[in-house]
Amino acid sequence: MKIRIYLTIVLAGFSLLASCSYLDQVPEDELTLEMVFNDKTRTEDWLAGIYAGIADPYWDYMNKAGYDTLGDDMTLPTAWTTFDWTVLHMVAGNWSPATEWKMYYWSELPKYIRSAYIFLDHVKPLPQDGVTASEVALMKNEARFMIAYYYWLLIETYGPIPFSPGLVDAGASNEELLIGQTPFDTIVDWIDKELIEAAKGLPAYYTNNNKFGRATSVMCHAVRARMLLFAASDLVNGNPDYAGHVNKKGEALFSTQHDPSKWTKAAEACRELIELAEGNGYRLYTELTADGKIDPFLSYQNMMFTRWTDGNKEILFARPGGCNIWDYEKHATPRGSGGNGGLGVSQSLVDAFFMKNGLPIDDSASGYSDVGYSTASDRRNTEWIEGSPTETPGEITTAGTYNMYCNREARFYVTVLYNDAWFRESNRRTEFHNPDMDGGGYNSPQAGYLLRKKVHPDHNELNDNYIYRPGILYRLGEAYLNYAEALNECDPGNADILVYLNKIRERAGIPTYGPGPDQIAVDASDQIAMRKLIRMERRVELCVEGVRYNDLRRWKEAENVLNEPVYGMNVNATTRDGYFRRTLLDYKHVYRKAFYFMPVPSWEMDKNPNLVQNPYWSTQE
């Protein structure tokens, strides 16, 4: 029987379309699976099409998926709700099972999963085209990884889902197709085993640079480590809020019994990832000063921009191909320099960064002040030139800078573009007060700040100069922090907690924790205190990388944190002194208990009577 590529099938309540974009120009009655998998180029294109469901960590994390916007890292102009920014309605709490979340994971990811299963069933050696059995085995493990990865994205987003791995025959009955949800832990266990098995048949990296972004054993273990960290966390590890949430068979979909061994398993997975990665040459990205010391400014800045082929071995998992950096950078560019000037950061993120002495701003010994202006410039040992009107390396701030922004750690300056900061692209200072060139209008920075992290310093909106960079989804810096967190939960006081936390701080150029004379004293055996320090470090190190929102979810902290008032500078002030005042913004997060998991789309509930809605969505608690 001929199986046509454009065959539409419904599997387990998901709408599955076995198609790939590369076939869009081919009449649907002319190309069969047999023809595809007898051709080397079409086979490779089919495999490439499976990767197309990977999110863009620039545009998608900001807009479609909204991971950065839904958390407390970013702020966007509320006026953008009049455009295609569904995520801003979600920030305000205005969403329901009928809301069309722009990533459409429930309907879209199963298409890629089915495409991968078709690939596994049909790919074969093509000796005449040089496709060997070993190459086929490698490609099959790539497809297995993608299936496991997409299932992980589904359960991270929705919790329990209809789960029936493998292909279902086109002639299957409704009873076979329309199944209900499977318990969360059952799916986690399956993904865990599948990632371990796929990793055995994949290289740790490719020597062929054209394969950058293709599945590796390191990617398998990176996804596994993040998943098991999530599975060990409070949201799904003994959460009493989900007691009584069952499928139509009466099976509990979440375990409400806390299992400490999940933290041990997560820690072991993180350790295995680190050992595999470091054993194969992966390492934190650093650049050195002339005297051989780590340059924290260029290291943190260029970690997001430097390619793997140019020495960035911190990348564990990057999106194949390019990302939509154009809209991202346009939105982050001040209005007076040709941008939209709306992609901002919150005051809470500004406050989260440490001082250059490594202390948080609320520590009385930190030296922090948000009153008045500096009387001298701040010069440091770095080749970073973004803070200097004369492009003098090492000049971070000049005299007259508002004290809130003085003597902060390197990651702050790389991340935040504040008012009166030097903006090298236009050879001027930013002017966010109203009605100056970068302020006023609905696109003025909502909180008085624009985002600098992930915006290339040589980008220029006025002459359309955009610079390629890898779309990093997982990196070694996160793996270190994941390991420190998991260890602190299962083995408080373990020496590795400080080892890996300090690796991040050392690269950031701030004092490490420990008993040494140049270190910040901490009680490493105090689990609660260390938990706070680890979470503070995650907030800063991983900001606007799509991590923070899911951290708040898995810690069950989203209701507390995201419902807090949002502050920024006084963007409506007409004077400089009036601008630099903490001001309550007309930008309100509303986060309810239902929001911890996306709802099952209402149209899918209508199709499949065996589905149950996720907890609290019927009551909007």
C-alpha positions, 0 to 999 in steps of 0.5 A: 500500500502506498503511504503518502507523506501528506497523510493526516492522522490523529494520535492520542488526542494530538493532531499529527501531520506527517509532512516536512517543509522541504516537500512543500513544493512537491505535489502530494500525489507524486512522492511516496515514502519509498521514494523519499527513503531511496534518495540520500538527499531526501532522507537527509532533508527528512531528518533535518525537518525533524529538528525544525520544532526546536524553539528559537531562544531569541524570538520564541523565548521573548514572544511565541513561547514567552519564557523570558517575558512570562518570568520576571526578567523582561518587561515589554510595553503594555501597548504592544498588546494591540499587536500580535503579543499573546504573551503579554495577555498571559502576563496579565493573567488574561488567558484560558484553555481557549487561548492560542499559545503561539508555540502550539506545542500540543498540536505541533510537537507530535507532528515532529515526533511522528515524523521521527518515528516514520524516519526510524521505520523507513531509513536504510543504507543506500550503498549507491549513495554512500549512506552506510549502515553506521550512518543510518545507526547514527541518524536513528539515534538522532531521531530517538533523541528528538523524540525524547526531547520533544516529549520532554518539552510537552510534559514540561509545558503541560504535565501529563499528556496522552502518551503512546510511543511509536507509530499507530497504524492509519487504520487504527480505531478511535479507541486506539487513537483517543487515549487519555493522559499518562502519569507524569513520572511514567513519562519521565522514566521512559524519556530518561531511559530513551535518552540514555540509550540514544546517547550510547550511539551518538558522538560527544561532538562532531568534527564536521562543522556542518553538523553543528546542532545535530544530536550528540551524547552530551545533548542527551545528557543535558536534556536528561539532567534538566528534566530530572532536576525538574522532576525532583523539584517541588512542583511535581515531587510530592505537590499536595496541590495535585492530590486527586488529579486523575485521568479517566481511568482513575490513575493519579497523574502526579505523585503527591508523595515526596521522594528524596531519591529524585534529588539524588538521581538528578544530582547523579545525572548532572554529575554524569553530564559534567564528566562526559562534557569535560572529558570531551573538551567542553569548558566554560567560555573565557577570554583573558586579559593581557596579564592572563586573568579572566576578563569577566566582561568579555567572557560573559558577553561573548559566551553568547556570540562566539561560535563552537568553531571559534572556541566556545566549548560551553555550548551543550545544545544549540538550535541548528541553523539561525535564529530571529536575531533581527527582531530581537535586536531591533526591539532592544535598540533605543528608539533614537538609534532606529530601534523599537526601544521596548525590550527591557528588563525589570528593576528586580533583575537590576537589583539581583546583580551583585556588587563588584565585591560579590555581595548583594545590594541588600548587604550592608557591607556591599557599598551599594547606594541608589542616591546621588551620582558618582564623582569618579570613573570606574576602571577595571582590568578588562578589554571591554569598551562599551562603557567608555565614550573614548572606547578606553578599555576598562572604563566601566562607568564615568563620573556622573553615573547614577550610583545605583549603576556604579560598582556593580559586577560585570554581568550587570553591565553586559546585561542592562542598558540603563539611562545615561549609559554609553551606547557605542553603536550611536556614539552617544549616551542613552536618553530614556527620559521623556521626551528625549530621543529614546523616551516617550511614546508607547515604545519607551522602555517600560521600566526604564531599561533596555536589554543588552545581553544577547544583543551584539555590541557591533550590531547597528540597526541603522545600517542593518548590520546583524552578526550571526551567533549560535542559538544556545539552549543549554550550556555548561554554566547551567549544568554547574548550577544544576549540579550545585542545586541538586547536591544541596537538596540531597547532600547538604554540605557536599564540597562540590556545591561550592566548587561548582558555584564558585566556577560561575563566580570566578568567571564572573569576576567576583569573590568566591565563597569559602573560608579563604582570606579573599573569599566570602564566608558562608556556612556550606552545610546550611542547606537553606542559606545555600539554597538562597545563594544558588538561586541568587546565582541562577537568577543572574547568570542565566537571566533572559536565557529562557530558564528563570520562568521554569525555575520559578515554576518548579520551585513553586515560587511563581505565585509569590514572585510574579504577583509582586508589584513591578518597579522601574525608573520614573520613565514619565519624568521630564528631568534627570533627577526625577527619572532616577526614582523607583516607581511602581509601574503600570505593568502587572503580573497576575499569576494563578495556581492554574498557570503552573502548567499550560491548559489542555487546549479547549479544542483538543478537549472537544475532540477527545472525551478521554482527556482531563483538563489540567488542575485549577483551569476550570476554576482559574485559581 
